[in-house]
Amino acid sequence: MHPIQQLRKLLKEPSTNQGRVITSNDLSMVIATPKGSMSVTRSTSDATRYQAGETVLLANGVVVGKRQRQPTVYVV
């Protein structure tokens, strides 16, 4: 990889793609992310009922679904 591409990759801020629900209503939610809490809109086709504490997936600032289970972490 070119050194400039490596530098861009290091300087690029990671995008937030998941968070935990703080509060929820029919149109929007407040989500806790690693960058802080943010208010996001729900997708118009999403009829899922979200509860506080659930992990949700985000795409372009819109909630697109929730995680069904937590990933397995192995300790060696």
C-alpha positions in Angstrom: 0.0 0.0 0.0 1.2 3.5 -0.8 2.5 5.5 2.2 -0.1 8.2 1.6 -2.9 5.7 1.6 -1.6 4.2 4.9 -1.5 7.7 6.4 -5.1 8.4 5.3 -6.2 5.1 6.8 -4.7 6.0 10.1 -6.2 9.5 10.1 -9.6 8.5 9.0 -12.1 8.5 11.9 -14.0 5.2 12.3 -17.7 5.5 11.6 -20.1 4.5 14.3 -22.1 1.5 13.1 -23.8 0.4 16.3 -24.9 1.6 19.7 -27.3 1.0 22.6 -30.8 2.3 22.9 -31.3 4.9 25.6 -34.9 6.0 24.7 -37.2 5.2 21.8 -40.4 6.5 20.3 -42.2 6.0 17.0 -40.0 8.3 14.9 -36.6 8.6 16.6 -34.3 7.2 19.2 -31.5 8.3 21.4 -28.5 6.0 21.0 -25.4 5.7 23.1 -22.3 5.3 20.9 -18.6 5.4 21.6 -18.6 9.0 20.3 -21.4 10.0 22.7 -25.2 10.0 22.6 -26.9 10.9 19.4 -30.5 11.2 18.2 -31.2 9.1 15.1 -34.3 8.5 13.0 -35.9 5.2 12.4 -36.1 3.7 9.0 -39.6 4.1 7.6 -39.8 0.4 6.8 -38.6 -0.7 10.2 -41.5 -1.9 12.4 -39.3 -3.4 15.1 -40.0 -2.5 18.7 -36.8 -1.3 20.4 -36.3 -1.3 24.2 -33.7 0.5 26.3 -30.4 -1.4 26.5 -30.7 -3.2 23.2 -27.8 -3.0 20.7 -28.9 -1.5 17.3 -27.1 -1.2 14.0 -26.7 2.2 12.3 -26.2 3.1 8.6 -25.8 6.7 7.6 -27.4 8.0 10.8 -30.5 5.8 10.5 -31.3 2.8 12.6 -31.6 -0.2 10.3 -32.1 -3.1 12.8 -31.0 -4.6 16.1 -28.5 -7.2 17.1 -30.0 -10.6 17.9 -27.2 -11.7 20.2 -23.8 -10.5 21.5 -20.7 -11.7 19.7 -18.8 -14.5 21.4 -15.5 -13.4 23.0 -12.9 -16.1 23.6 -10.3 -15.6 26.3 -7.0 -17.4 25.8 
